[in-house]
Amino acid sequence: MRADADSYNLNTVSLRYFNTFGPRQNVNSADTAVIVTFAKSLIANETSKI
C-alpha cells in the first residue's frame, strides 16, 4: 500500500480491527475478552466500564 501510495501520489488509510465479534469467535481467548465481558455484563444487567 505504501509503495502504491508513493508511486501514484495516493492518500491511503490502513485499519486494524481489534475485538471484532463473530460466530466462530473463541470466547476463551485473551484477545476477545472485552466483547465477552461487555456481553456478560449486559446479560446480567450490570454496568460495564470502558
PDB file as gemmi writes it, atoms N, CA and C in Angstrom:
CRYST1    1.000    1.000    1.000  90.00  90.00  90.00 P 1                      
ATOM      1  N   MET A   1       0.819  -1.162   0.000  1.00  0.00           N  
ATOM      2  CA  MET A   1       0.000   0.000   0.000  1.00  0.00           C  
ATOM      3  C   MET A   1       0.881   1.249   0.000  1.00  0.00           C  
ATOM      4  N   ARG A   2       1.910   1.227   0.805  1.00  0.00           N  
ATOM      5  CA  ARG A   2       2.795   2.383   0.866  1.00  0.00           C  
ATOM      6  C   ARG A   2       3.483   2.604  -0.475  1.00  0.00           C  
ATOM      7  N   ALA A   3       3.906   1.536  -1.131  1.00  0.00           N  
ATOM      8  CA  ALA A   3       4.578   1.670  -2.426  1.00  0.00           C  
ATOM      9  C   ALA A   3       3.634   2.268  -3.469  1.00  0.00           C  
ATOM     10  N   ASP A   4       2.392   1.791  -3.517  1.00  0.00           N  
ATOM     11  CA  ASP A   4       1.412   2.339  -4.463  1.00  0.00           C  
ATOM     12  C   ASP A   4       1.094   3.794  -4.135  1.00  0.00           C  
ATOM     13  N   ALA A   5       0.951   4.098  -2.864  1.00  0.00           N  
ATOM     14  CA  ALA A   5       0.654   5.467  -2.457  1.00  0.00           C  
ATOM     15  C   ALA A   5       1.779   6.410  -2.887  1.00  0.00           C  
ATOM     16  N   ASP A   6       3.012   5.982  -2.692  1.00  0.00           N  
ATOM     17  CA  ASP A   6       4.153   6.811  -3.087  1.00  0.00           C  
ATOM     18  C   ASP A   6       4.276   6.911  -4.607  1.00  0.00           C  
ATOM     19  N   SER A   7       4.042   5.805  -5.300  1.00  0.00           N  
ATOM     20  CA  SER A   7       4.190   5.780  -6.756  1.00  0.00           C  
ATOM     21  C   SER A   7       3.127   6.590  -7.478  1.00  0.00           C  
ATOM     22  N   TYR A   8       1.902   6.540  -6.983  1.00  0.00           N  
ATOM     23  CA  TYR A   8       0.776   7.177  -7.676  1.00  0.00           C  
ATOM     24  C   TYR A   8       0.216   8.391  -6.945  1.00  0.00           C  
ATOM     25  N   ASN A   9       0.939   8.860  -5.949  1.00  0.00           N  
ATOM     26  CA  ASN A   9       0.531  10.034  -5.179  1.00  0.00           C  
ATOM     27  C   ASN A   9      -0.900   9.879  -4.631  1.00  0.00           C  
ATOM     28  N   LEU A  10      -1.118   8.768  -3.930  1.00  0.00           N  
ATOM     29  CA  LEU A  10      -2.427   8.459  -3.360  1.00  0.00           C  
ATOM     30  C   LEU A  10      -2.408   8.654  -1.849  1.00  0.00           C  
ATOM     31  N   ASN A  11      -3.531   9.062  -1.315  1.00  0.00           N  
ATOM     32  CA  ASN A  11      -3.711   9.068   0.132  1.00  0.00           C  
ATOM     33  C   ASN A  11      -4.295   7.722   0.522  1.00  0.00           C  
ATOM     34  N   THR A  12      -3.744   7.090   1.526  1.00  0.00           N  
ATOM     35  CA  THR A  12      -4.218   5.770   1.945  1.00  0.00           C  
ATOM     36  C   THR A  12      -4.437   5.739   3.455  1.00  0.00           C  
ATOM     37  N   VAL A  13      -5.243   4.785   3.871  1.00  0.00           N  
ATOM     38  CA  VAL A  13      -5.502   4.552   5.283  1.00  0.00           C  
ATOM     39  C   VAL A  13      -5.483   3.050   5.510  1.00  0.00           C  
ATOM     40  N   SER A  14      -4.866   2.634   6.585  1.00  0.00           N  
ATOM     41  CA  SER A  14      -4.836   1.226   6.945  1.00  0.00           C  
ATOM     42  C   SER A  14      -5.519   1.067   8.295  1.00  0.00           C  
ATOM     43  N   LEU A  15      -6.442   0.129   8.379  1.00  0.00           N  
ATOM     44  CA  LEU A  15      -7.168  -0.116   9.624  1.00  0.00           C  
ATOM     45  C   LEU A  15      -6.850  -1.511  10.140  1.00  0.00           C  
ATOM     46  N   ARG A  16      -6.697  -1.619  11.438  1.00  0.00           N  
ATOM     47  CA  ARG A  16      -6.511  -2.918  12.065  1.00  0.00           C  
ATOM     48  C   ARG A  16      -7.561  -3.029  13.162  1.00  0.00           C  
ATOM     49  N   TYR A  17      -8.497  -3.909  12.955  1.00  0.00           N  
ATOM     50  CA  TYR A  17      -9.607  -4.044  13.892  1.00  0.00           C  
ATOM     51  C   TYR A  17      -9.244  -4.971  15.043  1.00  0.00           C  
ATOM     52  N   PHE A  18      -9.586  -4.528  16.234  1.00  0.00           N  
ATOM     53  CA  PHE A  18      -9.397  -5.355  17.420  1.00  0.00           C  
ATOM     54  C   PHE A  18     -10.756  -5.616  18.042  1.00  0.00           C  
ATOM     55  N   ASN A  19     -10.859  -6.702  18.729  1.00  0.00           N  
ATOM     56  CA  ASN A  19     -12.084  -7.069  19.427  1.00  0.00           C  
ATOM     57  C   ASN A  19     -13.289  -7.141  18.501  1.00  0.00           C  
ATOM     58  N   THR A  20     -13.078  -7.705  17.324  1.00  0.00           N  
ATOM     59  CA  THR A  20     -14.215  -7.963  16.457  1.00  0.00           C  
ATOM     60  C   THR A  20     -14.960  -9.163  17.011  1.00  0.00           C  
ATOM     61  N   PHE A  21     -16.203  -9.310  16.644  1.00  0.00           N  
ATOM     62  CA  PHE A  21     -17.045 -10.351  17.218  1.00  0.00           C  
ATOM     63  C   PHE A  21     -17.722 -11.117  16.100  1.00  0.00           C  
ATOM     64  N   GLY A  22     -17.789 -12.417  16.215  1.00  0.00           N  
ATOM     65  CA  GLY A  22     -18.437 -13.215  15.189  1.00  0.00           C  
ATOM     66  C   GLY A  22     -18.802 -14.593  15.688  1.00  0.00           C  
ATOM     67  N   PRO A  23     -19.476 -15.368  14.849  1.00  0.00           N  
ATOM     68  CA  PRO A  23     -19.993 -16.670  15.269  1.00  0.00           C  
ATOM     69  C   PRO A  23     -18.913 -17.697  15.607  1.00  0.00           C  
ATOM     70  N   ARG A  24     -17.715 -17.569  15.068  1.00  0.00           N  
ATOM     71  CA  ARG A  24     -16.657 -18.542  15.372  1.00  0.00           C  
ATOM     72  C   ARG A  24     -15.625 -17.988  16.335  1.00  0.00           C  
ATOM     73  N   GLN A  25     -15.977 -16.948  17.043  1.00  0.00           N  
ATOM     74  CA  GLN A  25     -15.063 -16.337  17.994  1.00  0.00           C  
ATOM     75  C   GLN A  25     -14.783 -17.289  19.148  1.00  0.00           C  
ATOM     76  N   ASN A  26     -13.528 -17.357  19.541  1.00  0.00           N  
ATOM     77  CA  ASN A  26     -13.138 -18.162  20.689  1.00  0.00           C  
ATOM     78  C   ASN A  26     -13.342 -17.309  21.943  1.00  0.00           C  
ATOM     79  N   VAL A  27     -14.372 -17.597  22.706  1.00  0.00           N  
ATOM     80  CA  VAL A  27     -14.688 -16.785  23.888  1.00  0.00           C  
ATOM     81  C   VAL A  27     -13.676 -16.951  25.012  1.00  0.00           C  
ATOM     82  N   ASN A  28     -12.799 -17.941  24.919  1.00  0.00           N  
ATOM     83  CA  ASN A  28     -11.779 -18.157  25.941  1.00  0.00           C  
ATOM     84  C   ASN A  28     -10.450 -17.496  25.595  1.00  0.00           C  
ATOM     85  N   SER A  29     -10.385 -16.824  24.448  1.00  0.00           N  
ATOM     86  CA  SER A  29      -9.158 -16.166  24.023  1.00  0.00           C  
ATOM     87  C   SER A  29      -8.996 -14.834  24.750  1.00  0.00           C  
ATOM     88  N   ALA A  30      -7.769 -14.515  25.139  1.00  0.00           N  
ATOM     89  CA  ALA A  30      -7.499 -13.240  25.812  1.00  0.00           C  
ATOM     90  C   ALA A  30      -7.778 -12.055  24.892  1.00  0.00           C  
ATOM     91  N   ASP A  31      -7.652 -12.241  23.585  1.00  0.00           N  
ATOM     92  CA  ASP A  31      -7.883 -11.156  22.625  1.00  0.00           C  
ATOM     93  C   ASP A  31      -9.347 -10.776  22.500  1.00  0.00           C  
ATOM     94  N   THR A  32     -10.248 -11.648  22.900  1.00  0.00           N  
ATOM     95  CA  THR A  32     -11.676 -11.366  22.751  1.00  0.00           C  
ATOM     96  C   THR A  32     -12.345 -11.055  24.077  1.00  0.00           C  
ATOM     97  N   ALA A  33     -11.555 -10.854  25.090  1.00  0.00           N  
ATOM     98  CA  ALA A  33     -12.105 -10.678  26.440  1.00  0.00           C  
ATOM     99  C   ALA A  33     -13.014  -9.466  26.569  1.00  0.00           C  
ATOM    100  N   VAL A  34     -12.745  -8.390  25.854  1.00  0.00           N  
ATOM    101  CA  VAL A  34     -13.540  -7.178  26.009  1.00  0.00           C  
ATOM    102  C   VAL A  34     -14.984  -7.400  25.560  1.00  0.00           C  
ATOM    103  N   ILE A  35     -15.178  -7.948  24.393  1.00  0.00           N  
ATOM    104  CA  ILE A  35     -16.533  -8.168  23.875  1.00  0.00           C  
ATOM    105  C   ILE A  35     -17.288  -9.133  24.777  1.00  0.00           C  
ATOM    106  N   VAL A  36     -16.641 -10.205  25.164  1.00  0.00           N  
ATOM    107  CA  VAL A  36     -17.291 -11.203  26.020  1.00  0.00           C  
ATOM    108  C   VAL A  36     -17.642 -10.595  27.377  1.00  0.00           C  
ATOM    109  N   THR A  37     -16.743  -9.798  27.939  1.00  0.00           N  
ATOM    110  CA  THR A  37     -17.004  -9.145  29.222  1.00  0.00           C  
ATOM    111  C   THR A  37     -18.195  -8.198  29.121  1.00  0.00           C  
ATOM    112  N   PHE A  38     -18.258  -7.392  28.060  1.00  0.00           N  
ATOM    113  CA  PHE A  38     -19.393  -6.494  27.859  1.00  0.00           C  
ATOM    114  C   PHE A  38     -20.689  -7.279  27.697  1.00  0.00           C  
ATOM    115  N   ALA A  39     -20.647  -8.344  26.916  1.00  0.00           N  
ATOM    116  CA  ALA A  39     -21.853  -9.143  26.685  1.00  0.00           C  
ATOM    117  C   ALA A  39     -22.353  -9.766  27.986  1.00  0.00           C  
ATOM    118  N   LYS A  40     -21.438 -10.310  28.781  1.00  0.00           N  
ATOM    119  CA  LYS A  40     -21.828 -10.911  30.061  1.00  0.00           C  
ATOM    120  C   LYS A  40     -22.429  -9.864  30.997  1.00  0.00           C  
ATOM    121  N   SER A  41     -21.865  -8.667  31.007  1.00  0.00           N  
ATOM    122  CA  SER A  41     -22.397  -7.590  31.847  1.00  0.00           C  
ATOM    123  C   SER A  41     -23.800  -7.189  31.407  1.00  0.00           C  
ATOM    124  N   LEU A  42     -23.999  -7.083  30.098  1.00  0.00           N  
ATOM    125  CA  LEU A  42     -25.331  -6.734  29.578  1.00  0.00           C  
ATOM    126  C   LEU A  42     -26.365  -7.785  29.931  1.00  0.00           C  
ATOM    127  N   ILE A  43     -26.003  -9.039  29.783  1.00  0.00           N  
ATOM    128  CA  ILE A  43     -26.925 -10.144  30.076  1.00  0.00           C  
ATOM    129  C   ILE A  43     -27.294 -10.137  31.565  1.00  0.00           C  
ATOM    130  N   ALA A  44     -26.303  -9.834  32.417  1.00  0.00           N  
ATOM    131  CA  ALA A  44     -26.536  -9.811  33.862  1.00  0.00           C  
ATOM    132  C   ALA A  44     -27.100  -8.482  34.342  1.00  0.00           C  
ATOM    133  N   ASN A  45     -27.379  -7.563  33.401  1.00  0.00           N  
ATOM    134  CA  ASN A  45     -27.901  -6.239  33.724  1.00  0.00           C  
ATOM    135  C   ASN A  45     -26.975  -5.486  34.677  1.00  0.00           C  
ATOM    136  N   GLU A  46     -25.665  -5.632  34.437  1.00  0.00           N  
ATOM    137  CA  GLU A  46     -24.643  -4.948  35.229  1.00  0.00           C  
ATOM    138  C   GLU A  46     -24.031  -3.811  34.413  1.00  0.00           C  
ATOM    139  N   THR A  47     -23.368  -2.899  35.075  1.00  0.00           N  
ATOM    140  CA  THR A  47     -22.690  -1.798  34.423  1.00  0.00           C  
ATOM    141  C   THR A  47     -21.317  -2.237  33.955  1.00  0.00           C  
ATOM    142  N   SER A  48     -20.928  -1.830  32.743  1.00  0.00           N  
ATOM    143  CA  SER A  48     -19.611  -2.132  32.216  1.00  0.00           C  
ATOM    144  C   SER A  48     -18.749  -0.891  32.230  1.00  0.00           C  
ATOM    145  N   LYS A  49     -17.461  -1.060  32.501  1.00  0.00           N  
ATOM    146  CA  LYS A  49     -16.511   0.046  32.436  1.00  0.00           C  
ATOM    147  C   LYS A  49     -15.775  -0.012  31.109  1.00  0.00           C  
ATOM    148  N   ILE A  50     -15.559   1.161  30.544  1.00  0.00           N  
ATOM    149  CA  ILE A  50     -14.784   1.233  29.294  1.00  0.00           C  
ATOM    150  C   ILE A  50     -13.462   1.893  29.611  1.00  0.00           C  
TER     151      ILE A  50                                                      
END                                                                             
